Amino acid sequence: MSVRSRPIAVVLLVVLAGCAGMPVPDVGTDSPPADLDSPPADPDGVDPNDPDDTAWTGTVVRVVDGDTMEVEFPNGEVDTVRLLGVDTPETSAESTSPGEFEGIPDTDAGRAHLRAWGLEASAFAESELAGEEVTVVTGGDRRGSYGRLLAVLYVDGEDFNERLLTAGYARLYDTEFAKRDAYAAAEADARERGAGLWAFDESDYPTEASEVDDGDLPPLPDDGDYDCDDFDTRAEANAVLDRSPDDPHNLDADGDGEACESIPEFGVTPAALPVSP
């Protein structure tokens, strides 16, 4: 995954609220680590009317997924940041929650669609943030119940959380926080435009291998032996495996009953997302 070479100034602002459905316990005032260097003067994102806002510089050392990353501070300590007010899809079909994304059905196709966009969101965050110098701005209640910093992320003065919503990488996580109305408007606009994950089409995701007709399968190669490169989707490969459970083509190399796991589950790669202005 490529990383932009130009410097990215990032600001994280924690608002007095929980994130990702987690309550915010009272964890005191010693986070991030209290022995960091003095904060920079007047960084982007700091609320001048909030005396609890404090800024610290650091570097993104790991992107966990589209809404979570790890930041290393000058004293060597690493802290996990969870972006406030947004929720990107999980990156496994089993863990996705279609019921949380209005309009996405709770079906195999809906879960596969969200998984694909969870991977897209992770890749986008990786390309924008990995290895970049950041500024972390914390407020009063700083952490969720997993101990992660709850934050709004600014990139070159732009709200990264809102950018995820605008481009369709994430939904609004609807809780009480200062920018809730702006985020709700950004999600509503993305849904109206069919941006990103909101552009769901059931027909893009054939569901069961048993539903693949013989006429939909690729022709048998001249040597009489399929390999995984012959299929457009894993569903097609599984259909061949279902028809010949003894697996004469060795499509199920690890013997777990799933053919050609190197192929994306439904053979569909989301189109490139628009970049918010």
C-alpha positions, 0 to 999 in steps of 0.5 A, spaced: 500 500 500 503 506 497 503 512 502 503 519 500 510 522 500 508 529 502 507 530 510 501 530 513 499 534 519 494 530 523 490 532 529 486 528 534 480 531 538 477 527 543 470 529 544 466 528 551 463 522 549 463 514 547 465 511 541 463 504 537 457 503 542 462 503 548 461 507 555 466 511 557 469 510 564 472 515 568 480 514 567 482 520 570 487 525 567 493 522 565 492 519 558 496 520 553 502 519 557 503 525 562 511 525 560 510 527 553 514 533 550 510 540 551 504 540 546 505 545 540 501 552 540 495 553 536 494 546 532 488 545 528 482 542 531 483 544 538 477 548 541 480 554 544 474 554 549 475 547 552 481 548 557 481 540 557 484 540 549 491 538 549 495 537 543 501 532 543 505 530 536 506 523 534 507 518 529 502 513 526 506 506 527 500 502 525 493 502 522 489 497 525 483 498 520 479 504 517 477 507 524 483 505 529 490 506 529 496 506 533 500 512 535 507 512 537 509 518 542 516 522 543 517 518 549 516 511 546 509 509 548 504 507 543 497 508 544 491 506 540 486 511 537 479 509 535 476 515 531 470 518 534 463 518 531 464 513 525 464 506 524 467 502 518 465 495 516 468 489 519 473 486 515 471 479 515 464 477 513 462 473 519 463 479 524 459 484 519 453 487 522 448 489 516 443 491 521 447 497 523 448 499 516 441 502 514 439 499 507 444 493 507 440 487 507 442 481 513 444 476 507 450 473 505 451 478 499 450 484 504 455 481 509 460 480 503 459 487 501 460 490 507 466 486 508 469 488 501 468 495 504 471 494 510 477 492 507 477 498 502 476 503 508 482 499 511 486 500 505 484 508 505 486 509 512 493 505 511 495 509 504 493 516 508 496 515 515 501 510 515 508 512 518 505 519 518 507 525 523 500 526 527 498 531 532 493 528 538 488 533 541 485 530 547 479 532 551 476 531 558 473 524 557 479 520 553 478 513 553 473 508 551 472 501 555 477 498 551 482 503 553 483 506 546 483 514 545 477 516 542 478 522 537 477 526 531 482 526 526 484 532 522 489 531 516 492 537 513 486 541 517 481 536 514 476 532 518 478 525 517 472 522 520 468 526 516 472 524 510 470 517 511 463 518 511 463 523 505 466 518 501 462 512 503 467 508 507 463 509 514 457 510 517 455 515 523 456 512 530 450 515 533 452 518 540 452 524 543 458 528 541 460 535 538 460 534 531 454 529 531 450 533 526 455 535 521 457 527 521 449 525 520 449 530 514 455 527 511 452 520 512 446 522 509 449 526 503 453 519 501 447 515 502 443 519 497 449 519 492 450 512 493 457 513 495 462 507 497 458 502 501 451 505 500 452 503 493 449 496 494 447 491 488 445 484 490 446 482 483 454 483 484 454 478 489 452 470 487 450 467 494 451 459 494 455 455 490 449 450 489 445 456 485 451 456 480 448 453 473 452 449 469 452 454 464 455 459 468 461 455 469 467 456 465 469 451 460 473 445 462 480 446 459 483 442 454 487 438 458 481 436 462 483 439 469 481 446 472 485 450 476 483 456 480 485 461 475 480 458 471 474 461 475 472 468 476 468 467 483 469 462 489 462 460 488 464 457 481 470 453 484 465 451 489 460 449 484 465 444 481 467 442 488 460 440 490 459 436 483 465 432 484 466 432 492 472 427 491 476 433 488 479 431 482 482 438 480 485 439 487 481 445 488 480 444 495 488 444 497 487 444 504 481 439 505 477 444 509 471 444 504 472 451 501 475 451 494 480 456 491 480 460 497 485 465 494 479 468 490 475 473 493 469 470 496 464 473 490 470 475 485 467 482 486 472 488 487 469 495 489 470 500 484 475 506 486 472 511 491 471 518 490 476 522 494 473 528 498 474 535 496 
